[in-house]
Amino acid sequence: ALSEVLAAEAASCLNRAMAALRDIWEEIGIPEEQRLERTDVVKQHIKSLLDMMVAEEESLKERLLKSIAMCRKELDTLCRELQLDPFQSEEESTILQMEKNLRTRVEELQKQKQDRKQELKALQAQDRDLCDILCTALFSIDSGAVPSLEDLEHYRCHVASLNTLKEQRREEFVSNKRQIILLMEELDHTPDTSFERDVVYENEEAFCLSKDNIMALQNLLQQLEARQALNEAVCVELRARIVALWERLQIPEEEREASAVH
């Protein structure tokens, strides 16, 4: 292996360096006793350097093992929160590869968790706005928990149905309001209740589209239509009486037409 070749080269370098030192000491004429001392200094220096490098690599190994343990613990928690099957790591992989795989998976699940909670927050904001307009109860969901994919799908469908209901009621309100205003003008009726004033004068976007309000709106329209129908019936009866009176008095057609204009 390449690592064994490099280790052999390192040993060879060390041997060459020691041989060079011995040659230098011999040329200088350093006594054997001092040569031994100097060799021991070299050995201690090399040993200290190698011990430090081994300690650094051991520390790296411990950090990786600690990270693996923490990632596994966090993965267990995330899988429970996201209602996913437990993560299965490849036991045959190296410590370095296992740590990388686990850390990558933790980051993926953390993003899933964040995305789900952000979508839940957005759906709840839409739900609150729609419930304020429609005067309905909020969708029941645990805000503190991470929603499942099924929960989010149900919530999306619920919000979509509320939007549809809002549009239906808004169209009904606008249509009925238009008819109510026309009838009030025809009947010379001034809005005299708070509800009537809300219908006629309040901004359409601000009107509460509750089921009760829509029913009250329909009732108001029916009452006005009934009054209009009654007025028309009275007019028809009065016209019939006038015609009968004309007949009895034998009023000429020209005078009848002149009176009809007024």
Secondary structure in CASP SS format (residue, H / E / C, confidence):
PFRMAT SS
TARGET T0000
AUTHOR 0000-0000-0000
METHOD secondary structure of the structure
MODEL  1
A C 1.00
L H 1.00
S H 1.00
E H 1.00
V H 1.00
L H 1.00
A H 1.00
A H 1.00
E H 1.00
A H 1.00
A H 1.00
S H 1.00
C H 1.00
L H 1.00
N H 1.00
R H 1.00
A H 1.00
M H 1.00
A H 1.00
A H 1.00
L H 1.00
R H 1.00
D H 1.00
I H 1.00
W H 1.00
E H 1.00
E H 1.00
I H 1.00
G C 1.00
I C 1.00
P C 1.00
E H 1.00
E H 1.00
Q H 1.00
R H 1.00
L H 1.00
E H 1.00
R H 1.00
T H 1.00
D H 1.00
V H 1.00
V H 1.00
K H 1.00
Q H 1.00
H H 1.00
I H 1.00
K H 1.00
S H 1.00
L H 1.00
L H 1.00
D H 1.00
M H 1.00
M H 1.00
V H 1.00
A H 1.00
E H 1.00
E H 1.00
E H 1.00
S H 1.00
L H 1.00
K H 1.00
E H 1.00
R H 1.00
L H 1.00
L H 1.00
K H 1.00
S H 1.00
I H 1.00
A H 1.00
M H 1.00
C H 1.00
R H 1.00
K H 1.00
E H 1.00
L H 1.00
D H 1.00
T H 1.00
L H 1.00
C H 1.00
R H 1.00
E H 1.00
L C 1.00
Q C 1.00
L C 1.00
D C 1.00
P C 1.00
F C 1.00
Q C 1.00
S C 1.00
E C 1.00
E C 1.00
E C 1.00
S C 1.00
T C 1.00
I H 1.00
L H 1.00
Q H 1.00
M H 1.00
E H 1.00
K H 1.00
N H 1.00
L H 1.00
R H 1.00
T H 1.00
R H 1.00
V H 1.00
E H 1.00
E H 1.00
L H 1.00
Q H 1.00
K H 1.00
Q H 1.00
K H 1.00
Q H 1.00
D H 1.00
R H 1.00
K H 1.00
Q H 1.00
E H 1.00
L H 1.00
K H 1.00
A H 1.00
L H 1.00
Q H 1.00
A H 1.00
Q H 1.00
D H 1.00
R H 1.00
D H 1.00
L H 1.00
C H 1.00
D H 1.00
I H 1.00
L H 1.00
C C 1.00
T C 1.00
A C 1.00
L C 1.00
F C 1.00
S C 1.00
I C 1.00
D C 1.00
S C 1.00
G C 1.00
A C 1.00
V C 1.00
P C 1.00
S C 1.00
L H 1.00
E H 1.00
D H 1.00
L H 1.00
E H 1.00
H H 1.00
Y H 1.00
R H 1.00
C H 1.00
H H 1.00
V H 1.00
A H 1.00
S H 1.00
L H 1.00
N H 1.00
T H 1.00
L H 1.00
K H 1.00
E H 1.00
Q H 1.00
R H 1.00
R H 1.00
E H 1.00
E H 1.00
F H 1.00
V H 1.00
S H 1.00
N H 1.00
K H 1.00
R H 1.00
Q H 1.00
I H 1.00
I H 1.00
L H 1.00
L H 1.00
M H 1.00
E H 1.00
E H 1.00
L H 1.00
D C 1.00
H C 1.00
T C 1.00
P C 1.00
D C 1.00
T C 1.00
S H 1.00
F H 1.00
E H 1.00
R H 1.00
D H 1.00
V H 1.00
V H 1.00
Y H 1.00
E C 1.00
N C 1.00
E H 1.00
E H 1.00
A H 1.00
F C 1.00
C C 1.00
L C 1.00
S C 1.00
K H 1.00
D H 1.00
N H 1.00
I H 1.00
M H 1.00
A H 1.00
L H 1.00
Q H 1.00
N H 1.00
L H 1.00
L H 1.00
Q H 1.00
Q H 1.00
L H 1.00
E H 1.00
A H 1.00
R H 1.00
Q H 1.00
A H 1.00
L H 1.00
N H 1.00
E H 1.00
A H 1.00
V H 1.00
C H 1.00
V H 1.00
E H 1.00
L H 1.00
R H 1.00
A H 1.00
R H 1.00
I H 1.00
V H 1.00
A H 1.00
L H 1.00
W H 1.00
E H 1.00
R H 1.00
L H 1.00
Q C 1.00
I C 1.00
P C 1.00
E H 1.00
E H 1.00
E H 1.00
R H 1.00
E H 1.00
A H 1.00
S H 1.00
A H 1.00
V H 1.00
H C 1.00
END
